[in-house]
Amino acid sequence: MKKLILILLFSISAFSQKTAMAFDSEVLGESREIIIGLPPSFAKNPNKKYPILILLDGDYLFDPFYGTLNYGAYWDDLPETIVVGISQNKNNERFDDSTYDEADGVPSGKGAKFFEFIGTELLPYIEKKYPVAPFRMIAGHDITAGFLNFFLYKDNPIFNAYISLSPELAPDMENRIPEQLSKLKQPIYYYQSNGDGDIKKLQAAINKLDTNIKQVTNPLLNYKFDNFKGASHYSLVLYSIPNALYQFFDTYKPISSTEYSQKIAVLQSGYVDYLTNKYDVLSKNLGLKIAIRVNDFKAIEAAILKNKAYAELEKLAEIANKNYPKSMLADYELGLMYEKMGDPKKAAKRYQSASQLEEIGDLSKDSMMEKYDDMISQTPQK
């Protein structure tokens, strides 16, 4: 029976929770060390769900991945994520864990057991113990990067996103992976990298795999390849990590000034639809359901005002009411609509109503009353 035993460390701070533990595996017939990194907000948000990142070579990949994710989450550019590192540095475990049959190019021996361990023991344990979103990532380096590709050999891969750092590919993998990717029936994110200072014997197969994947036309595939100039086999890891994560979570980021100016402000209509579609994609592809950010509301509001599409403020108010029903945001948007459409009386009523609700963002009770007084002064007296 599987059990977890605290063996190494347990540290909790305002910024992170990191625990090293021993996992007794029935499949492997041995105890394996895993490192679990919980998001900064974990204790304060018991109902929040988080993506999962499984790290092969967790001994040295854990800290750079965990640090990058926490940094990105601090600025709300990346979602908080549960990180699980599998230690593989003891007794050359990383090589034994990645064993495959030279003839048919699939996991064999200890490699087959390790493959099963991840899918049937480790992931179920993590998903039972912690609140997780249905978005699973896996990452590895050289031989373990090659190994993680075996999960794509399945018709319904258990991982949604793959980070392959300078992979040592199994036989015919440069052909089998593109073939599988062309048949995808679910969205898959795939990132691989190397450097011009990388190990020469790995580069030919990596470049061939890149060439073949780029010929895949399946719209469900989100693929990126980086070849870093001046990067060695080891330094490319630090170049790759933020690139991979920002590729996967590009739709998660708040609306930036570039996105606003190049994609939103130039629209002729459909500003609110753009906003709802942005968050629908986030939910559908990444399994993340979050309230629409207040700053994103303000960006759409600015585009509406810029293009004088004032009627869309009513639709924006409807979305605001669904996301922040106790706040003044919805009534504020309606008040703004009536104000811009030349009906100060109705605008005043909405601003007054807003002043009785919860403050949000830069909207305050005082600012709503100022708007109310301004509209009253413009209302014709009988």
Residue pairs with C-beta under 8 A, 6 or more apart in sequence:
1 24
1 26
2 23
2 24
2 25
2 26
2 121
2 125
3 24
4 21
4 22
4 23
4 24
4 125
5 21
5 22
5 24
6 19
6 21
7 20
7 21
7 22
7 33
8 20
8 21
8 33
9 18
9 19
9 20
10 19
11 17
11 18
11 19
12 43
14 40
15 40
15 70
16 37
16 38
16 40
16 66
16 70
17 37
17 38
17 39
17 40
17 42
17 43
18 35
18 36
18 37
18 38
18 66
19 35
19 36
19 37
19 38
20 33
20 34
20 35
21 33
21 34
21 35
21 36
22 31
22 32
22 33
22 34
23 31
23 32
23 33
23 34
23 121
23 122
23 125
24 30
24 31
25 31
25 32
25 117
25 121
26 121
27 113
27 116
27 117
27 120
27 121
28 110
28 113
28 114
28 117
29 113
32 86
32 87
32 93
32 117
33 86
33 87
33 90
34 58
34 84
34 85
34 86
34 87
34 122
35 58
35 62
35 83
35 84
35 85
35 87
36 82
36 83
36 84
36 85
36 126
37 62
37 66
37 82
37 83
37 84
37 85
38 82
38 130
39 50
39 70
39 73
39 80
39 81
39 82
40 70
40 73
40 74
40 80
41 48
41 80
42 48
42 50
42 80
46 131
47 131
48 80
48 131
49 131
49 132
49 133
49 287
49 288
49 289
50 79
50 80
50 81
50 82
50 130
50 131
50 132
50 133
51 79
51 81
51 82
51 132
51 133
51 135
51 136
51 137
51 286
51 287
51 288
52 81
52 82
52 84
52 123
52 126
52 127
52 132
52 133
52 135
52 136
52 137
53 65
53 69
53 81
53 82
53 83
53 84
53 137
53 138
53 139
54 84
54 86
54 118
54 122
54 123
54 136
54 137
54 138
54 139
54 159
55 61
55 62
55 65
55 83
55 84
55 85
55 86
55 138
55 139
55 140
56 86
56 88
56 94
56 97
56 138
56 139
56 140
56 141
56 144
56 145
56 147
56 148
57 86
57 88
57 89
57 94
57 140
57 141
57 144
58 84
58 85
58 86
58 87
58 88
59 85
59 87
59 88
59 89
60 89
61 85
61 139
61 140
61 141
61 237
62 83
62 85
64 237
64 238
64 241
65 83
65 85
65 139
65 241
66 83
68 78
68 241
68 242
68 245
69 78
69 80
69 81
69 83
69 245
70 80
72 78
72 242
72 245
72 246
72 249
73 79
73 80
73 81
76 253
76 254
76 293
77 246
77 249
77 252
77 253
77 254
78 245
78 246
78 249
78 252
79 249
79 252
79 286
79 288
81 137
82 126
82 130
82 132
84 122
84 126
86 118
86 122
87 93
88 94
88 97
88 144
94 143
94 144
95 143
96 110
96 111
96 114
97 110
97 111
97 114
97 144
97 147
98 111
98 114
98 143
98 144
98 146
98 147
99 107
99 108
99 109
99 110
99 111
99 112
100 106
100 107
100 108
100 111
100 147
100 150
100 170
100 171
101 107
101 108
102 171
105 170
105 171
105 172
105 173
105 176
106 112
106 150
106 153
106 170
107 114
107 115
107 147
107 150
111 147
114 147
115 147
115 150
115 151
118 138
119 151
119 158
123 136
123 158
126 132
133 286
133 287
133 288
134 160
134 287
135 160
135 161
135 286
135 287
135 288
136 158
136 159
136 160
136 161
137 159
137 160
137 161
137 162
137 163
137 189
137 248
138 148
138 151
138 159
138 161
138 162
138 163
139 145
139 148
139 162
139 163
139 164
139 165
139 244
140 146
140 147
140 148
140 163
140 164
140 165
140 167
141 165
141 166
141 237
142 165
142 166
142 167
142 168
142 199
142 202
142 233
143 168
145 163
145 164
145 165
145 166
145 167
145 168
145 192
146 164
146 167
146 168
146 169
146 170
146 173
147 170
148 159
148 162
148 163
148 164
149 162
149 164
149 167
149 169
149 170
149 173
149 177
150 170
151 157
151 158
151 159
151 162
152 162
152 177
152 180
152 181
152 188
153 176
153 180
155 183
155 185
156 185
156 186
157 186
157 188
160 186
160 187
160 188
160 189
160 286
160 287
161 188
161 189
161 190
161 191
161 248
162 188
162 189
162 190
162 191
163 191
163 192
163 240
163 241
163 244
164 190
164 191
164 192
164 193
165 192
165 193
165 236
165 237
165 240
166 193
166 194
166 195
166 198
166 199
166 202
166 206
166 233
166 236
167 192
167 202
167 206
167 209
168 202
169 202
169 205
169 206
169 209
173 205
173 209
174 205
174 208
174 209
174 212
175 212
177 209
177 212
177 213
178 209
178 212
178 213
178 215
178 216
181 188
181 190
181 213
181 216
181 218
181 221
181 223
182 216
182 217
182 218
183 218
184 218
184 220
184 221
185 220
186 220
187 220
187 221
187 222
187 285
188 220
188 221
188 222
189 222
189 223
189 247
189 248
190 213
190 221
190 222
190 223
190 224
191 223
191 224
191 225
191 226
191 240
191 243
191 244
191 247
191 248
192 206
192 209
192 210
192 225
192 226
193 225
193 226
193 227
193 228
193 236
193 239
193 240
193 243
193 244
194 202
194 203
194 206
194 207
194 226
194 227
194 228
194 231
194 236
195 227
195 228
195 229
195 230
195 231
195 232
195 233
195 235
195 236
195 239
196 227
196 228
196 229
196 230
196 231
197 230
197 231
197 232
197 233
197 235
198 206
198 231
198 232
198 233
198 236
199 233
202 233
210 225
213 221
213 223
213 225
214 223
214 225
216 223
222 247
222 248
224 243
224 244
224 247
226 236
226 239
226 240
226 243
228 235
228 236
228 239
228 240
231 239
246 253
248 286
249 286
251 278
251 281
251 282
251 285
251 286
252 282
252 286
252 288
254 293
254 295
254 296
255 264
255 278
255 293
255 295
255 296
255 299
255 300
260 299
260 302
260 303
263 274
264 271
264 274
264 299
264 300
264 303
265 302
265 303
265 306
265 307
267 274
267 303
267 307
268 307
269 309
269 312
271 300
271 303
271 304
271 307
271 309
271 312
271 316
272 300
272 304
272 312
272 315
272 316
272 319
274 300
275 292
275 296
275 297
275 300
275 316
275 319
276 319
278 296
279 290
279 292
282 288
282 289
282 290
283 289
291 323
291 324
292 319
292 323
294 324
294 329
294 360
294 361
295 361
297 316
297 319
297 320
297 329
297 333
297 361
298 361
300 316
301 313
301 316
301 333
301 336
303 309
304 310
304 312
304 313
304 316
305 340
308 340
310 337
310 340
310 341
311 337
311 341
313 333
313 334
313 336
313 337
313 340
314 333
314 334
314 337
316 333
317 329
317 330
317 331
317 333
317 334
317 337
318 330
320 327
320 329
320 330
320 333
321 329
321 330
323 329
324 330
324 358
324 360
326 357
326 358
327 357
327 358
327 359
327 360
327 363
328 354
328 355
328 356
328 357
328 358
328 359
328 360
328 363
328 365
328 368
329 360
329 361
329 363
331 350
331 351
331 353
331 354
331 357
332 350
332 351
332 354
332 363
332 368
334 350
335 347
335 348
335 349
335 350
335 351
335 354
335 368
335 371
335 375
336 347
337 347
338 344
338 346
338 347
338 350
339 347
339 371
339 375
344 375
344 376
344 378
344 379
345 375
345 379
347 371
347 375
348 372
348 375
348 376
348 379
351 368
351 369
351 371
351 372
351 375
352 368
352 369
352 372
354 363
354 368
355 365
355 368
355 369
355 372
359 365
